[in-house]
């Protein structure tokens, strides 16, 4: 099974930020797809059921971004 996890990334402000967020989340084990909505600072992550919201927030934190519940 898979799930979609929605995140808000308030400090994502530019194309470079978008690329960094996509790369960090995409490298997380179990993540299948990442869709970034830069103007609204939202991210939708398609992932296996074993992937937690907390793991995604940690992946963002490691590259300097804040992940919050969307």
MOTA-V325006 format. One record per residue. N is the residue number from 1. RES is the residue in one small letter. PSI is psi in whole degrees, 0 to 359 (none if undefined). OMEGA is omega in whole degrees, -180 to 180 (999 if undefined). Layout:
n;res;psi;omega
N;RES;PSI;OMEGA
N;RES;PSI;OMEGA
//
This chain:
n;res;psi;omega
1;x;157;176
2;x;166;-178
3;x;161;173
4;x;124;178
5;x;126;-180
6;x;133;177
7;x;154;170
8;x;135;180
9;x;84;-172
10;x;335;-179
11;x;15;175
12;x;112;-171
13;x;349;-174
14;x;178;179
15;x;323;178
16;x;318;177
17;x;315;-180
18;x;314;-180
19;x;319;179
20;x;318;179
21;x;313;179
22;x;316;-178
23;x;314;-178
24;x;314;-179
25;x;321;180
26;x;334;180
27;x;353;180
28;x;130;-179
29;x;130;178
30;x;350;179
31;x;130;-178
32;x;325;-178
33;x;150;178
34;x;128;178
35;x;118;-176
36;x;130;174
37;x;88;-174
38;x;313;-178
39;x;325;-179
40;x;0;178
41;x;42;-180
42;x;151;178
43;x;135;173
44;x;126;-179
45;x;122;174
46;x;122;-174
47;x;164;173
48;x;160;180
49;x;339;-179
50;x;346;-179
51;x;129;-179
52;x;157;175
53;x;317;-178
54;x;322;179
55;x;322;179
56;x;319;177
57;x;320;179
58;x;319;179
59;x;321;178
60;x;317;-179
61;x;322;-179
62;x;339;178
63;x;14;171
64;x;17;179
65;x;157;178
66;x;126;176
67;x;133;-179
68;x;164;175
69;x;135;-178
70;x;none;999
//
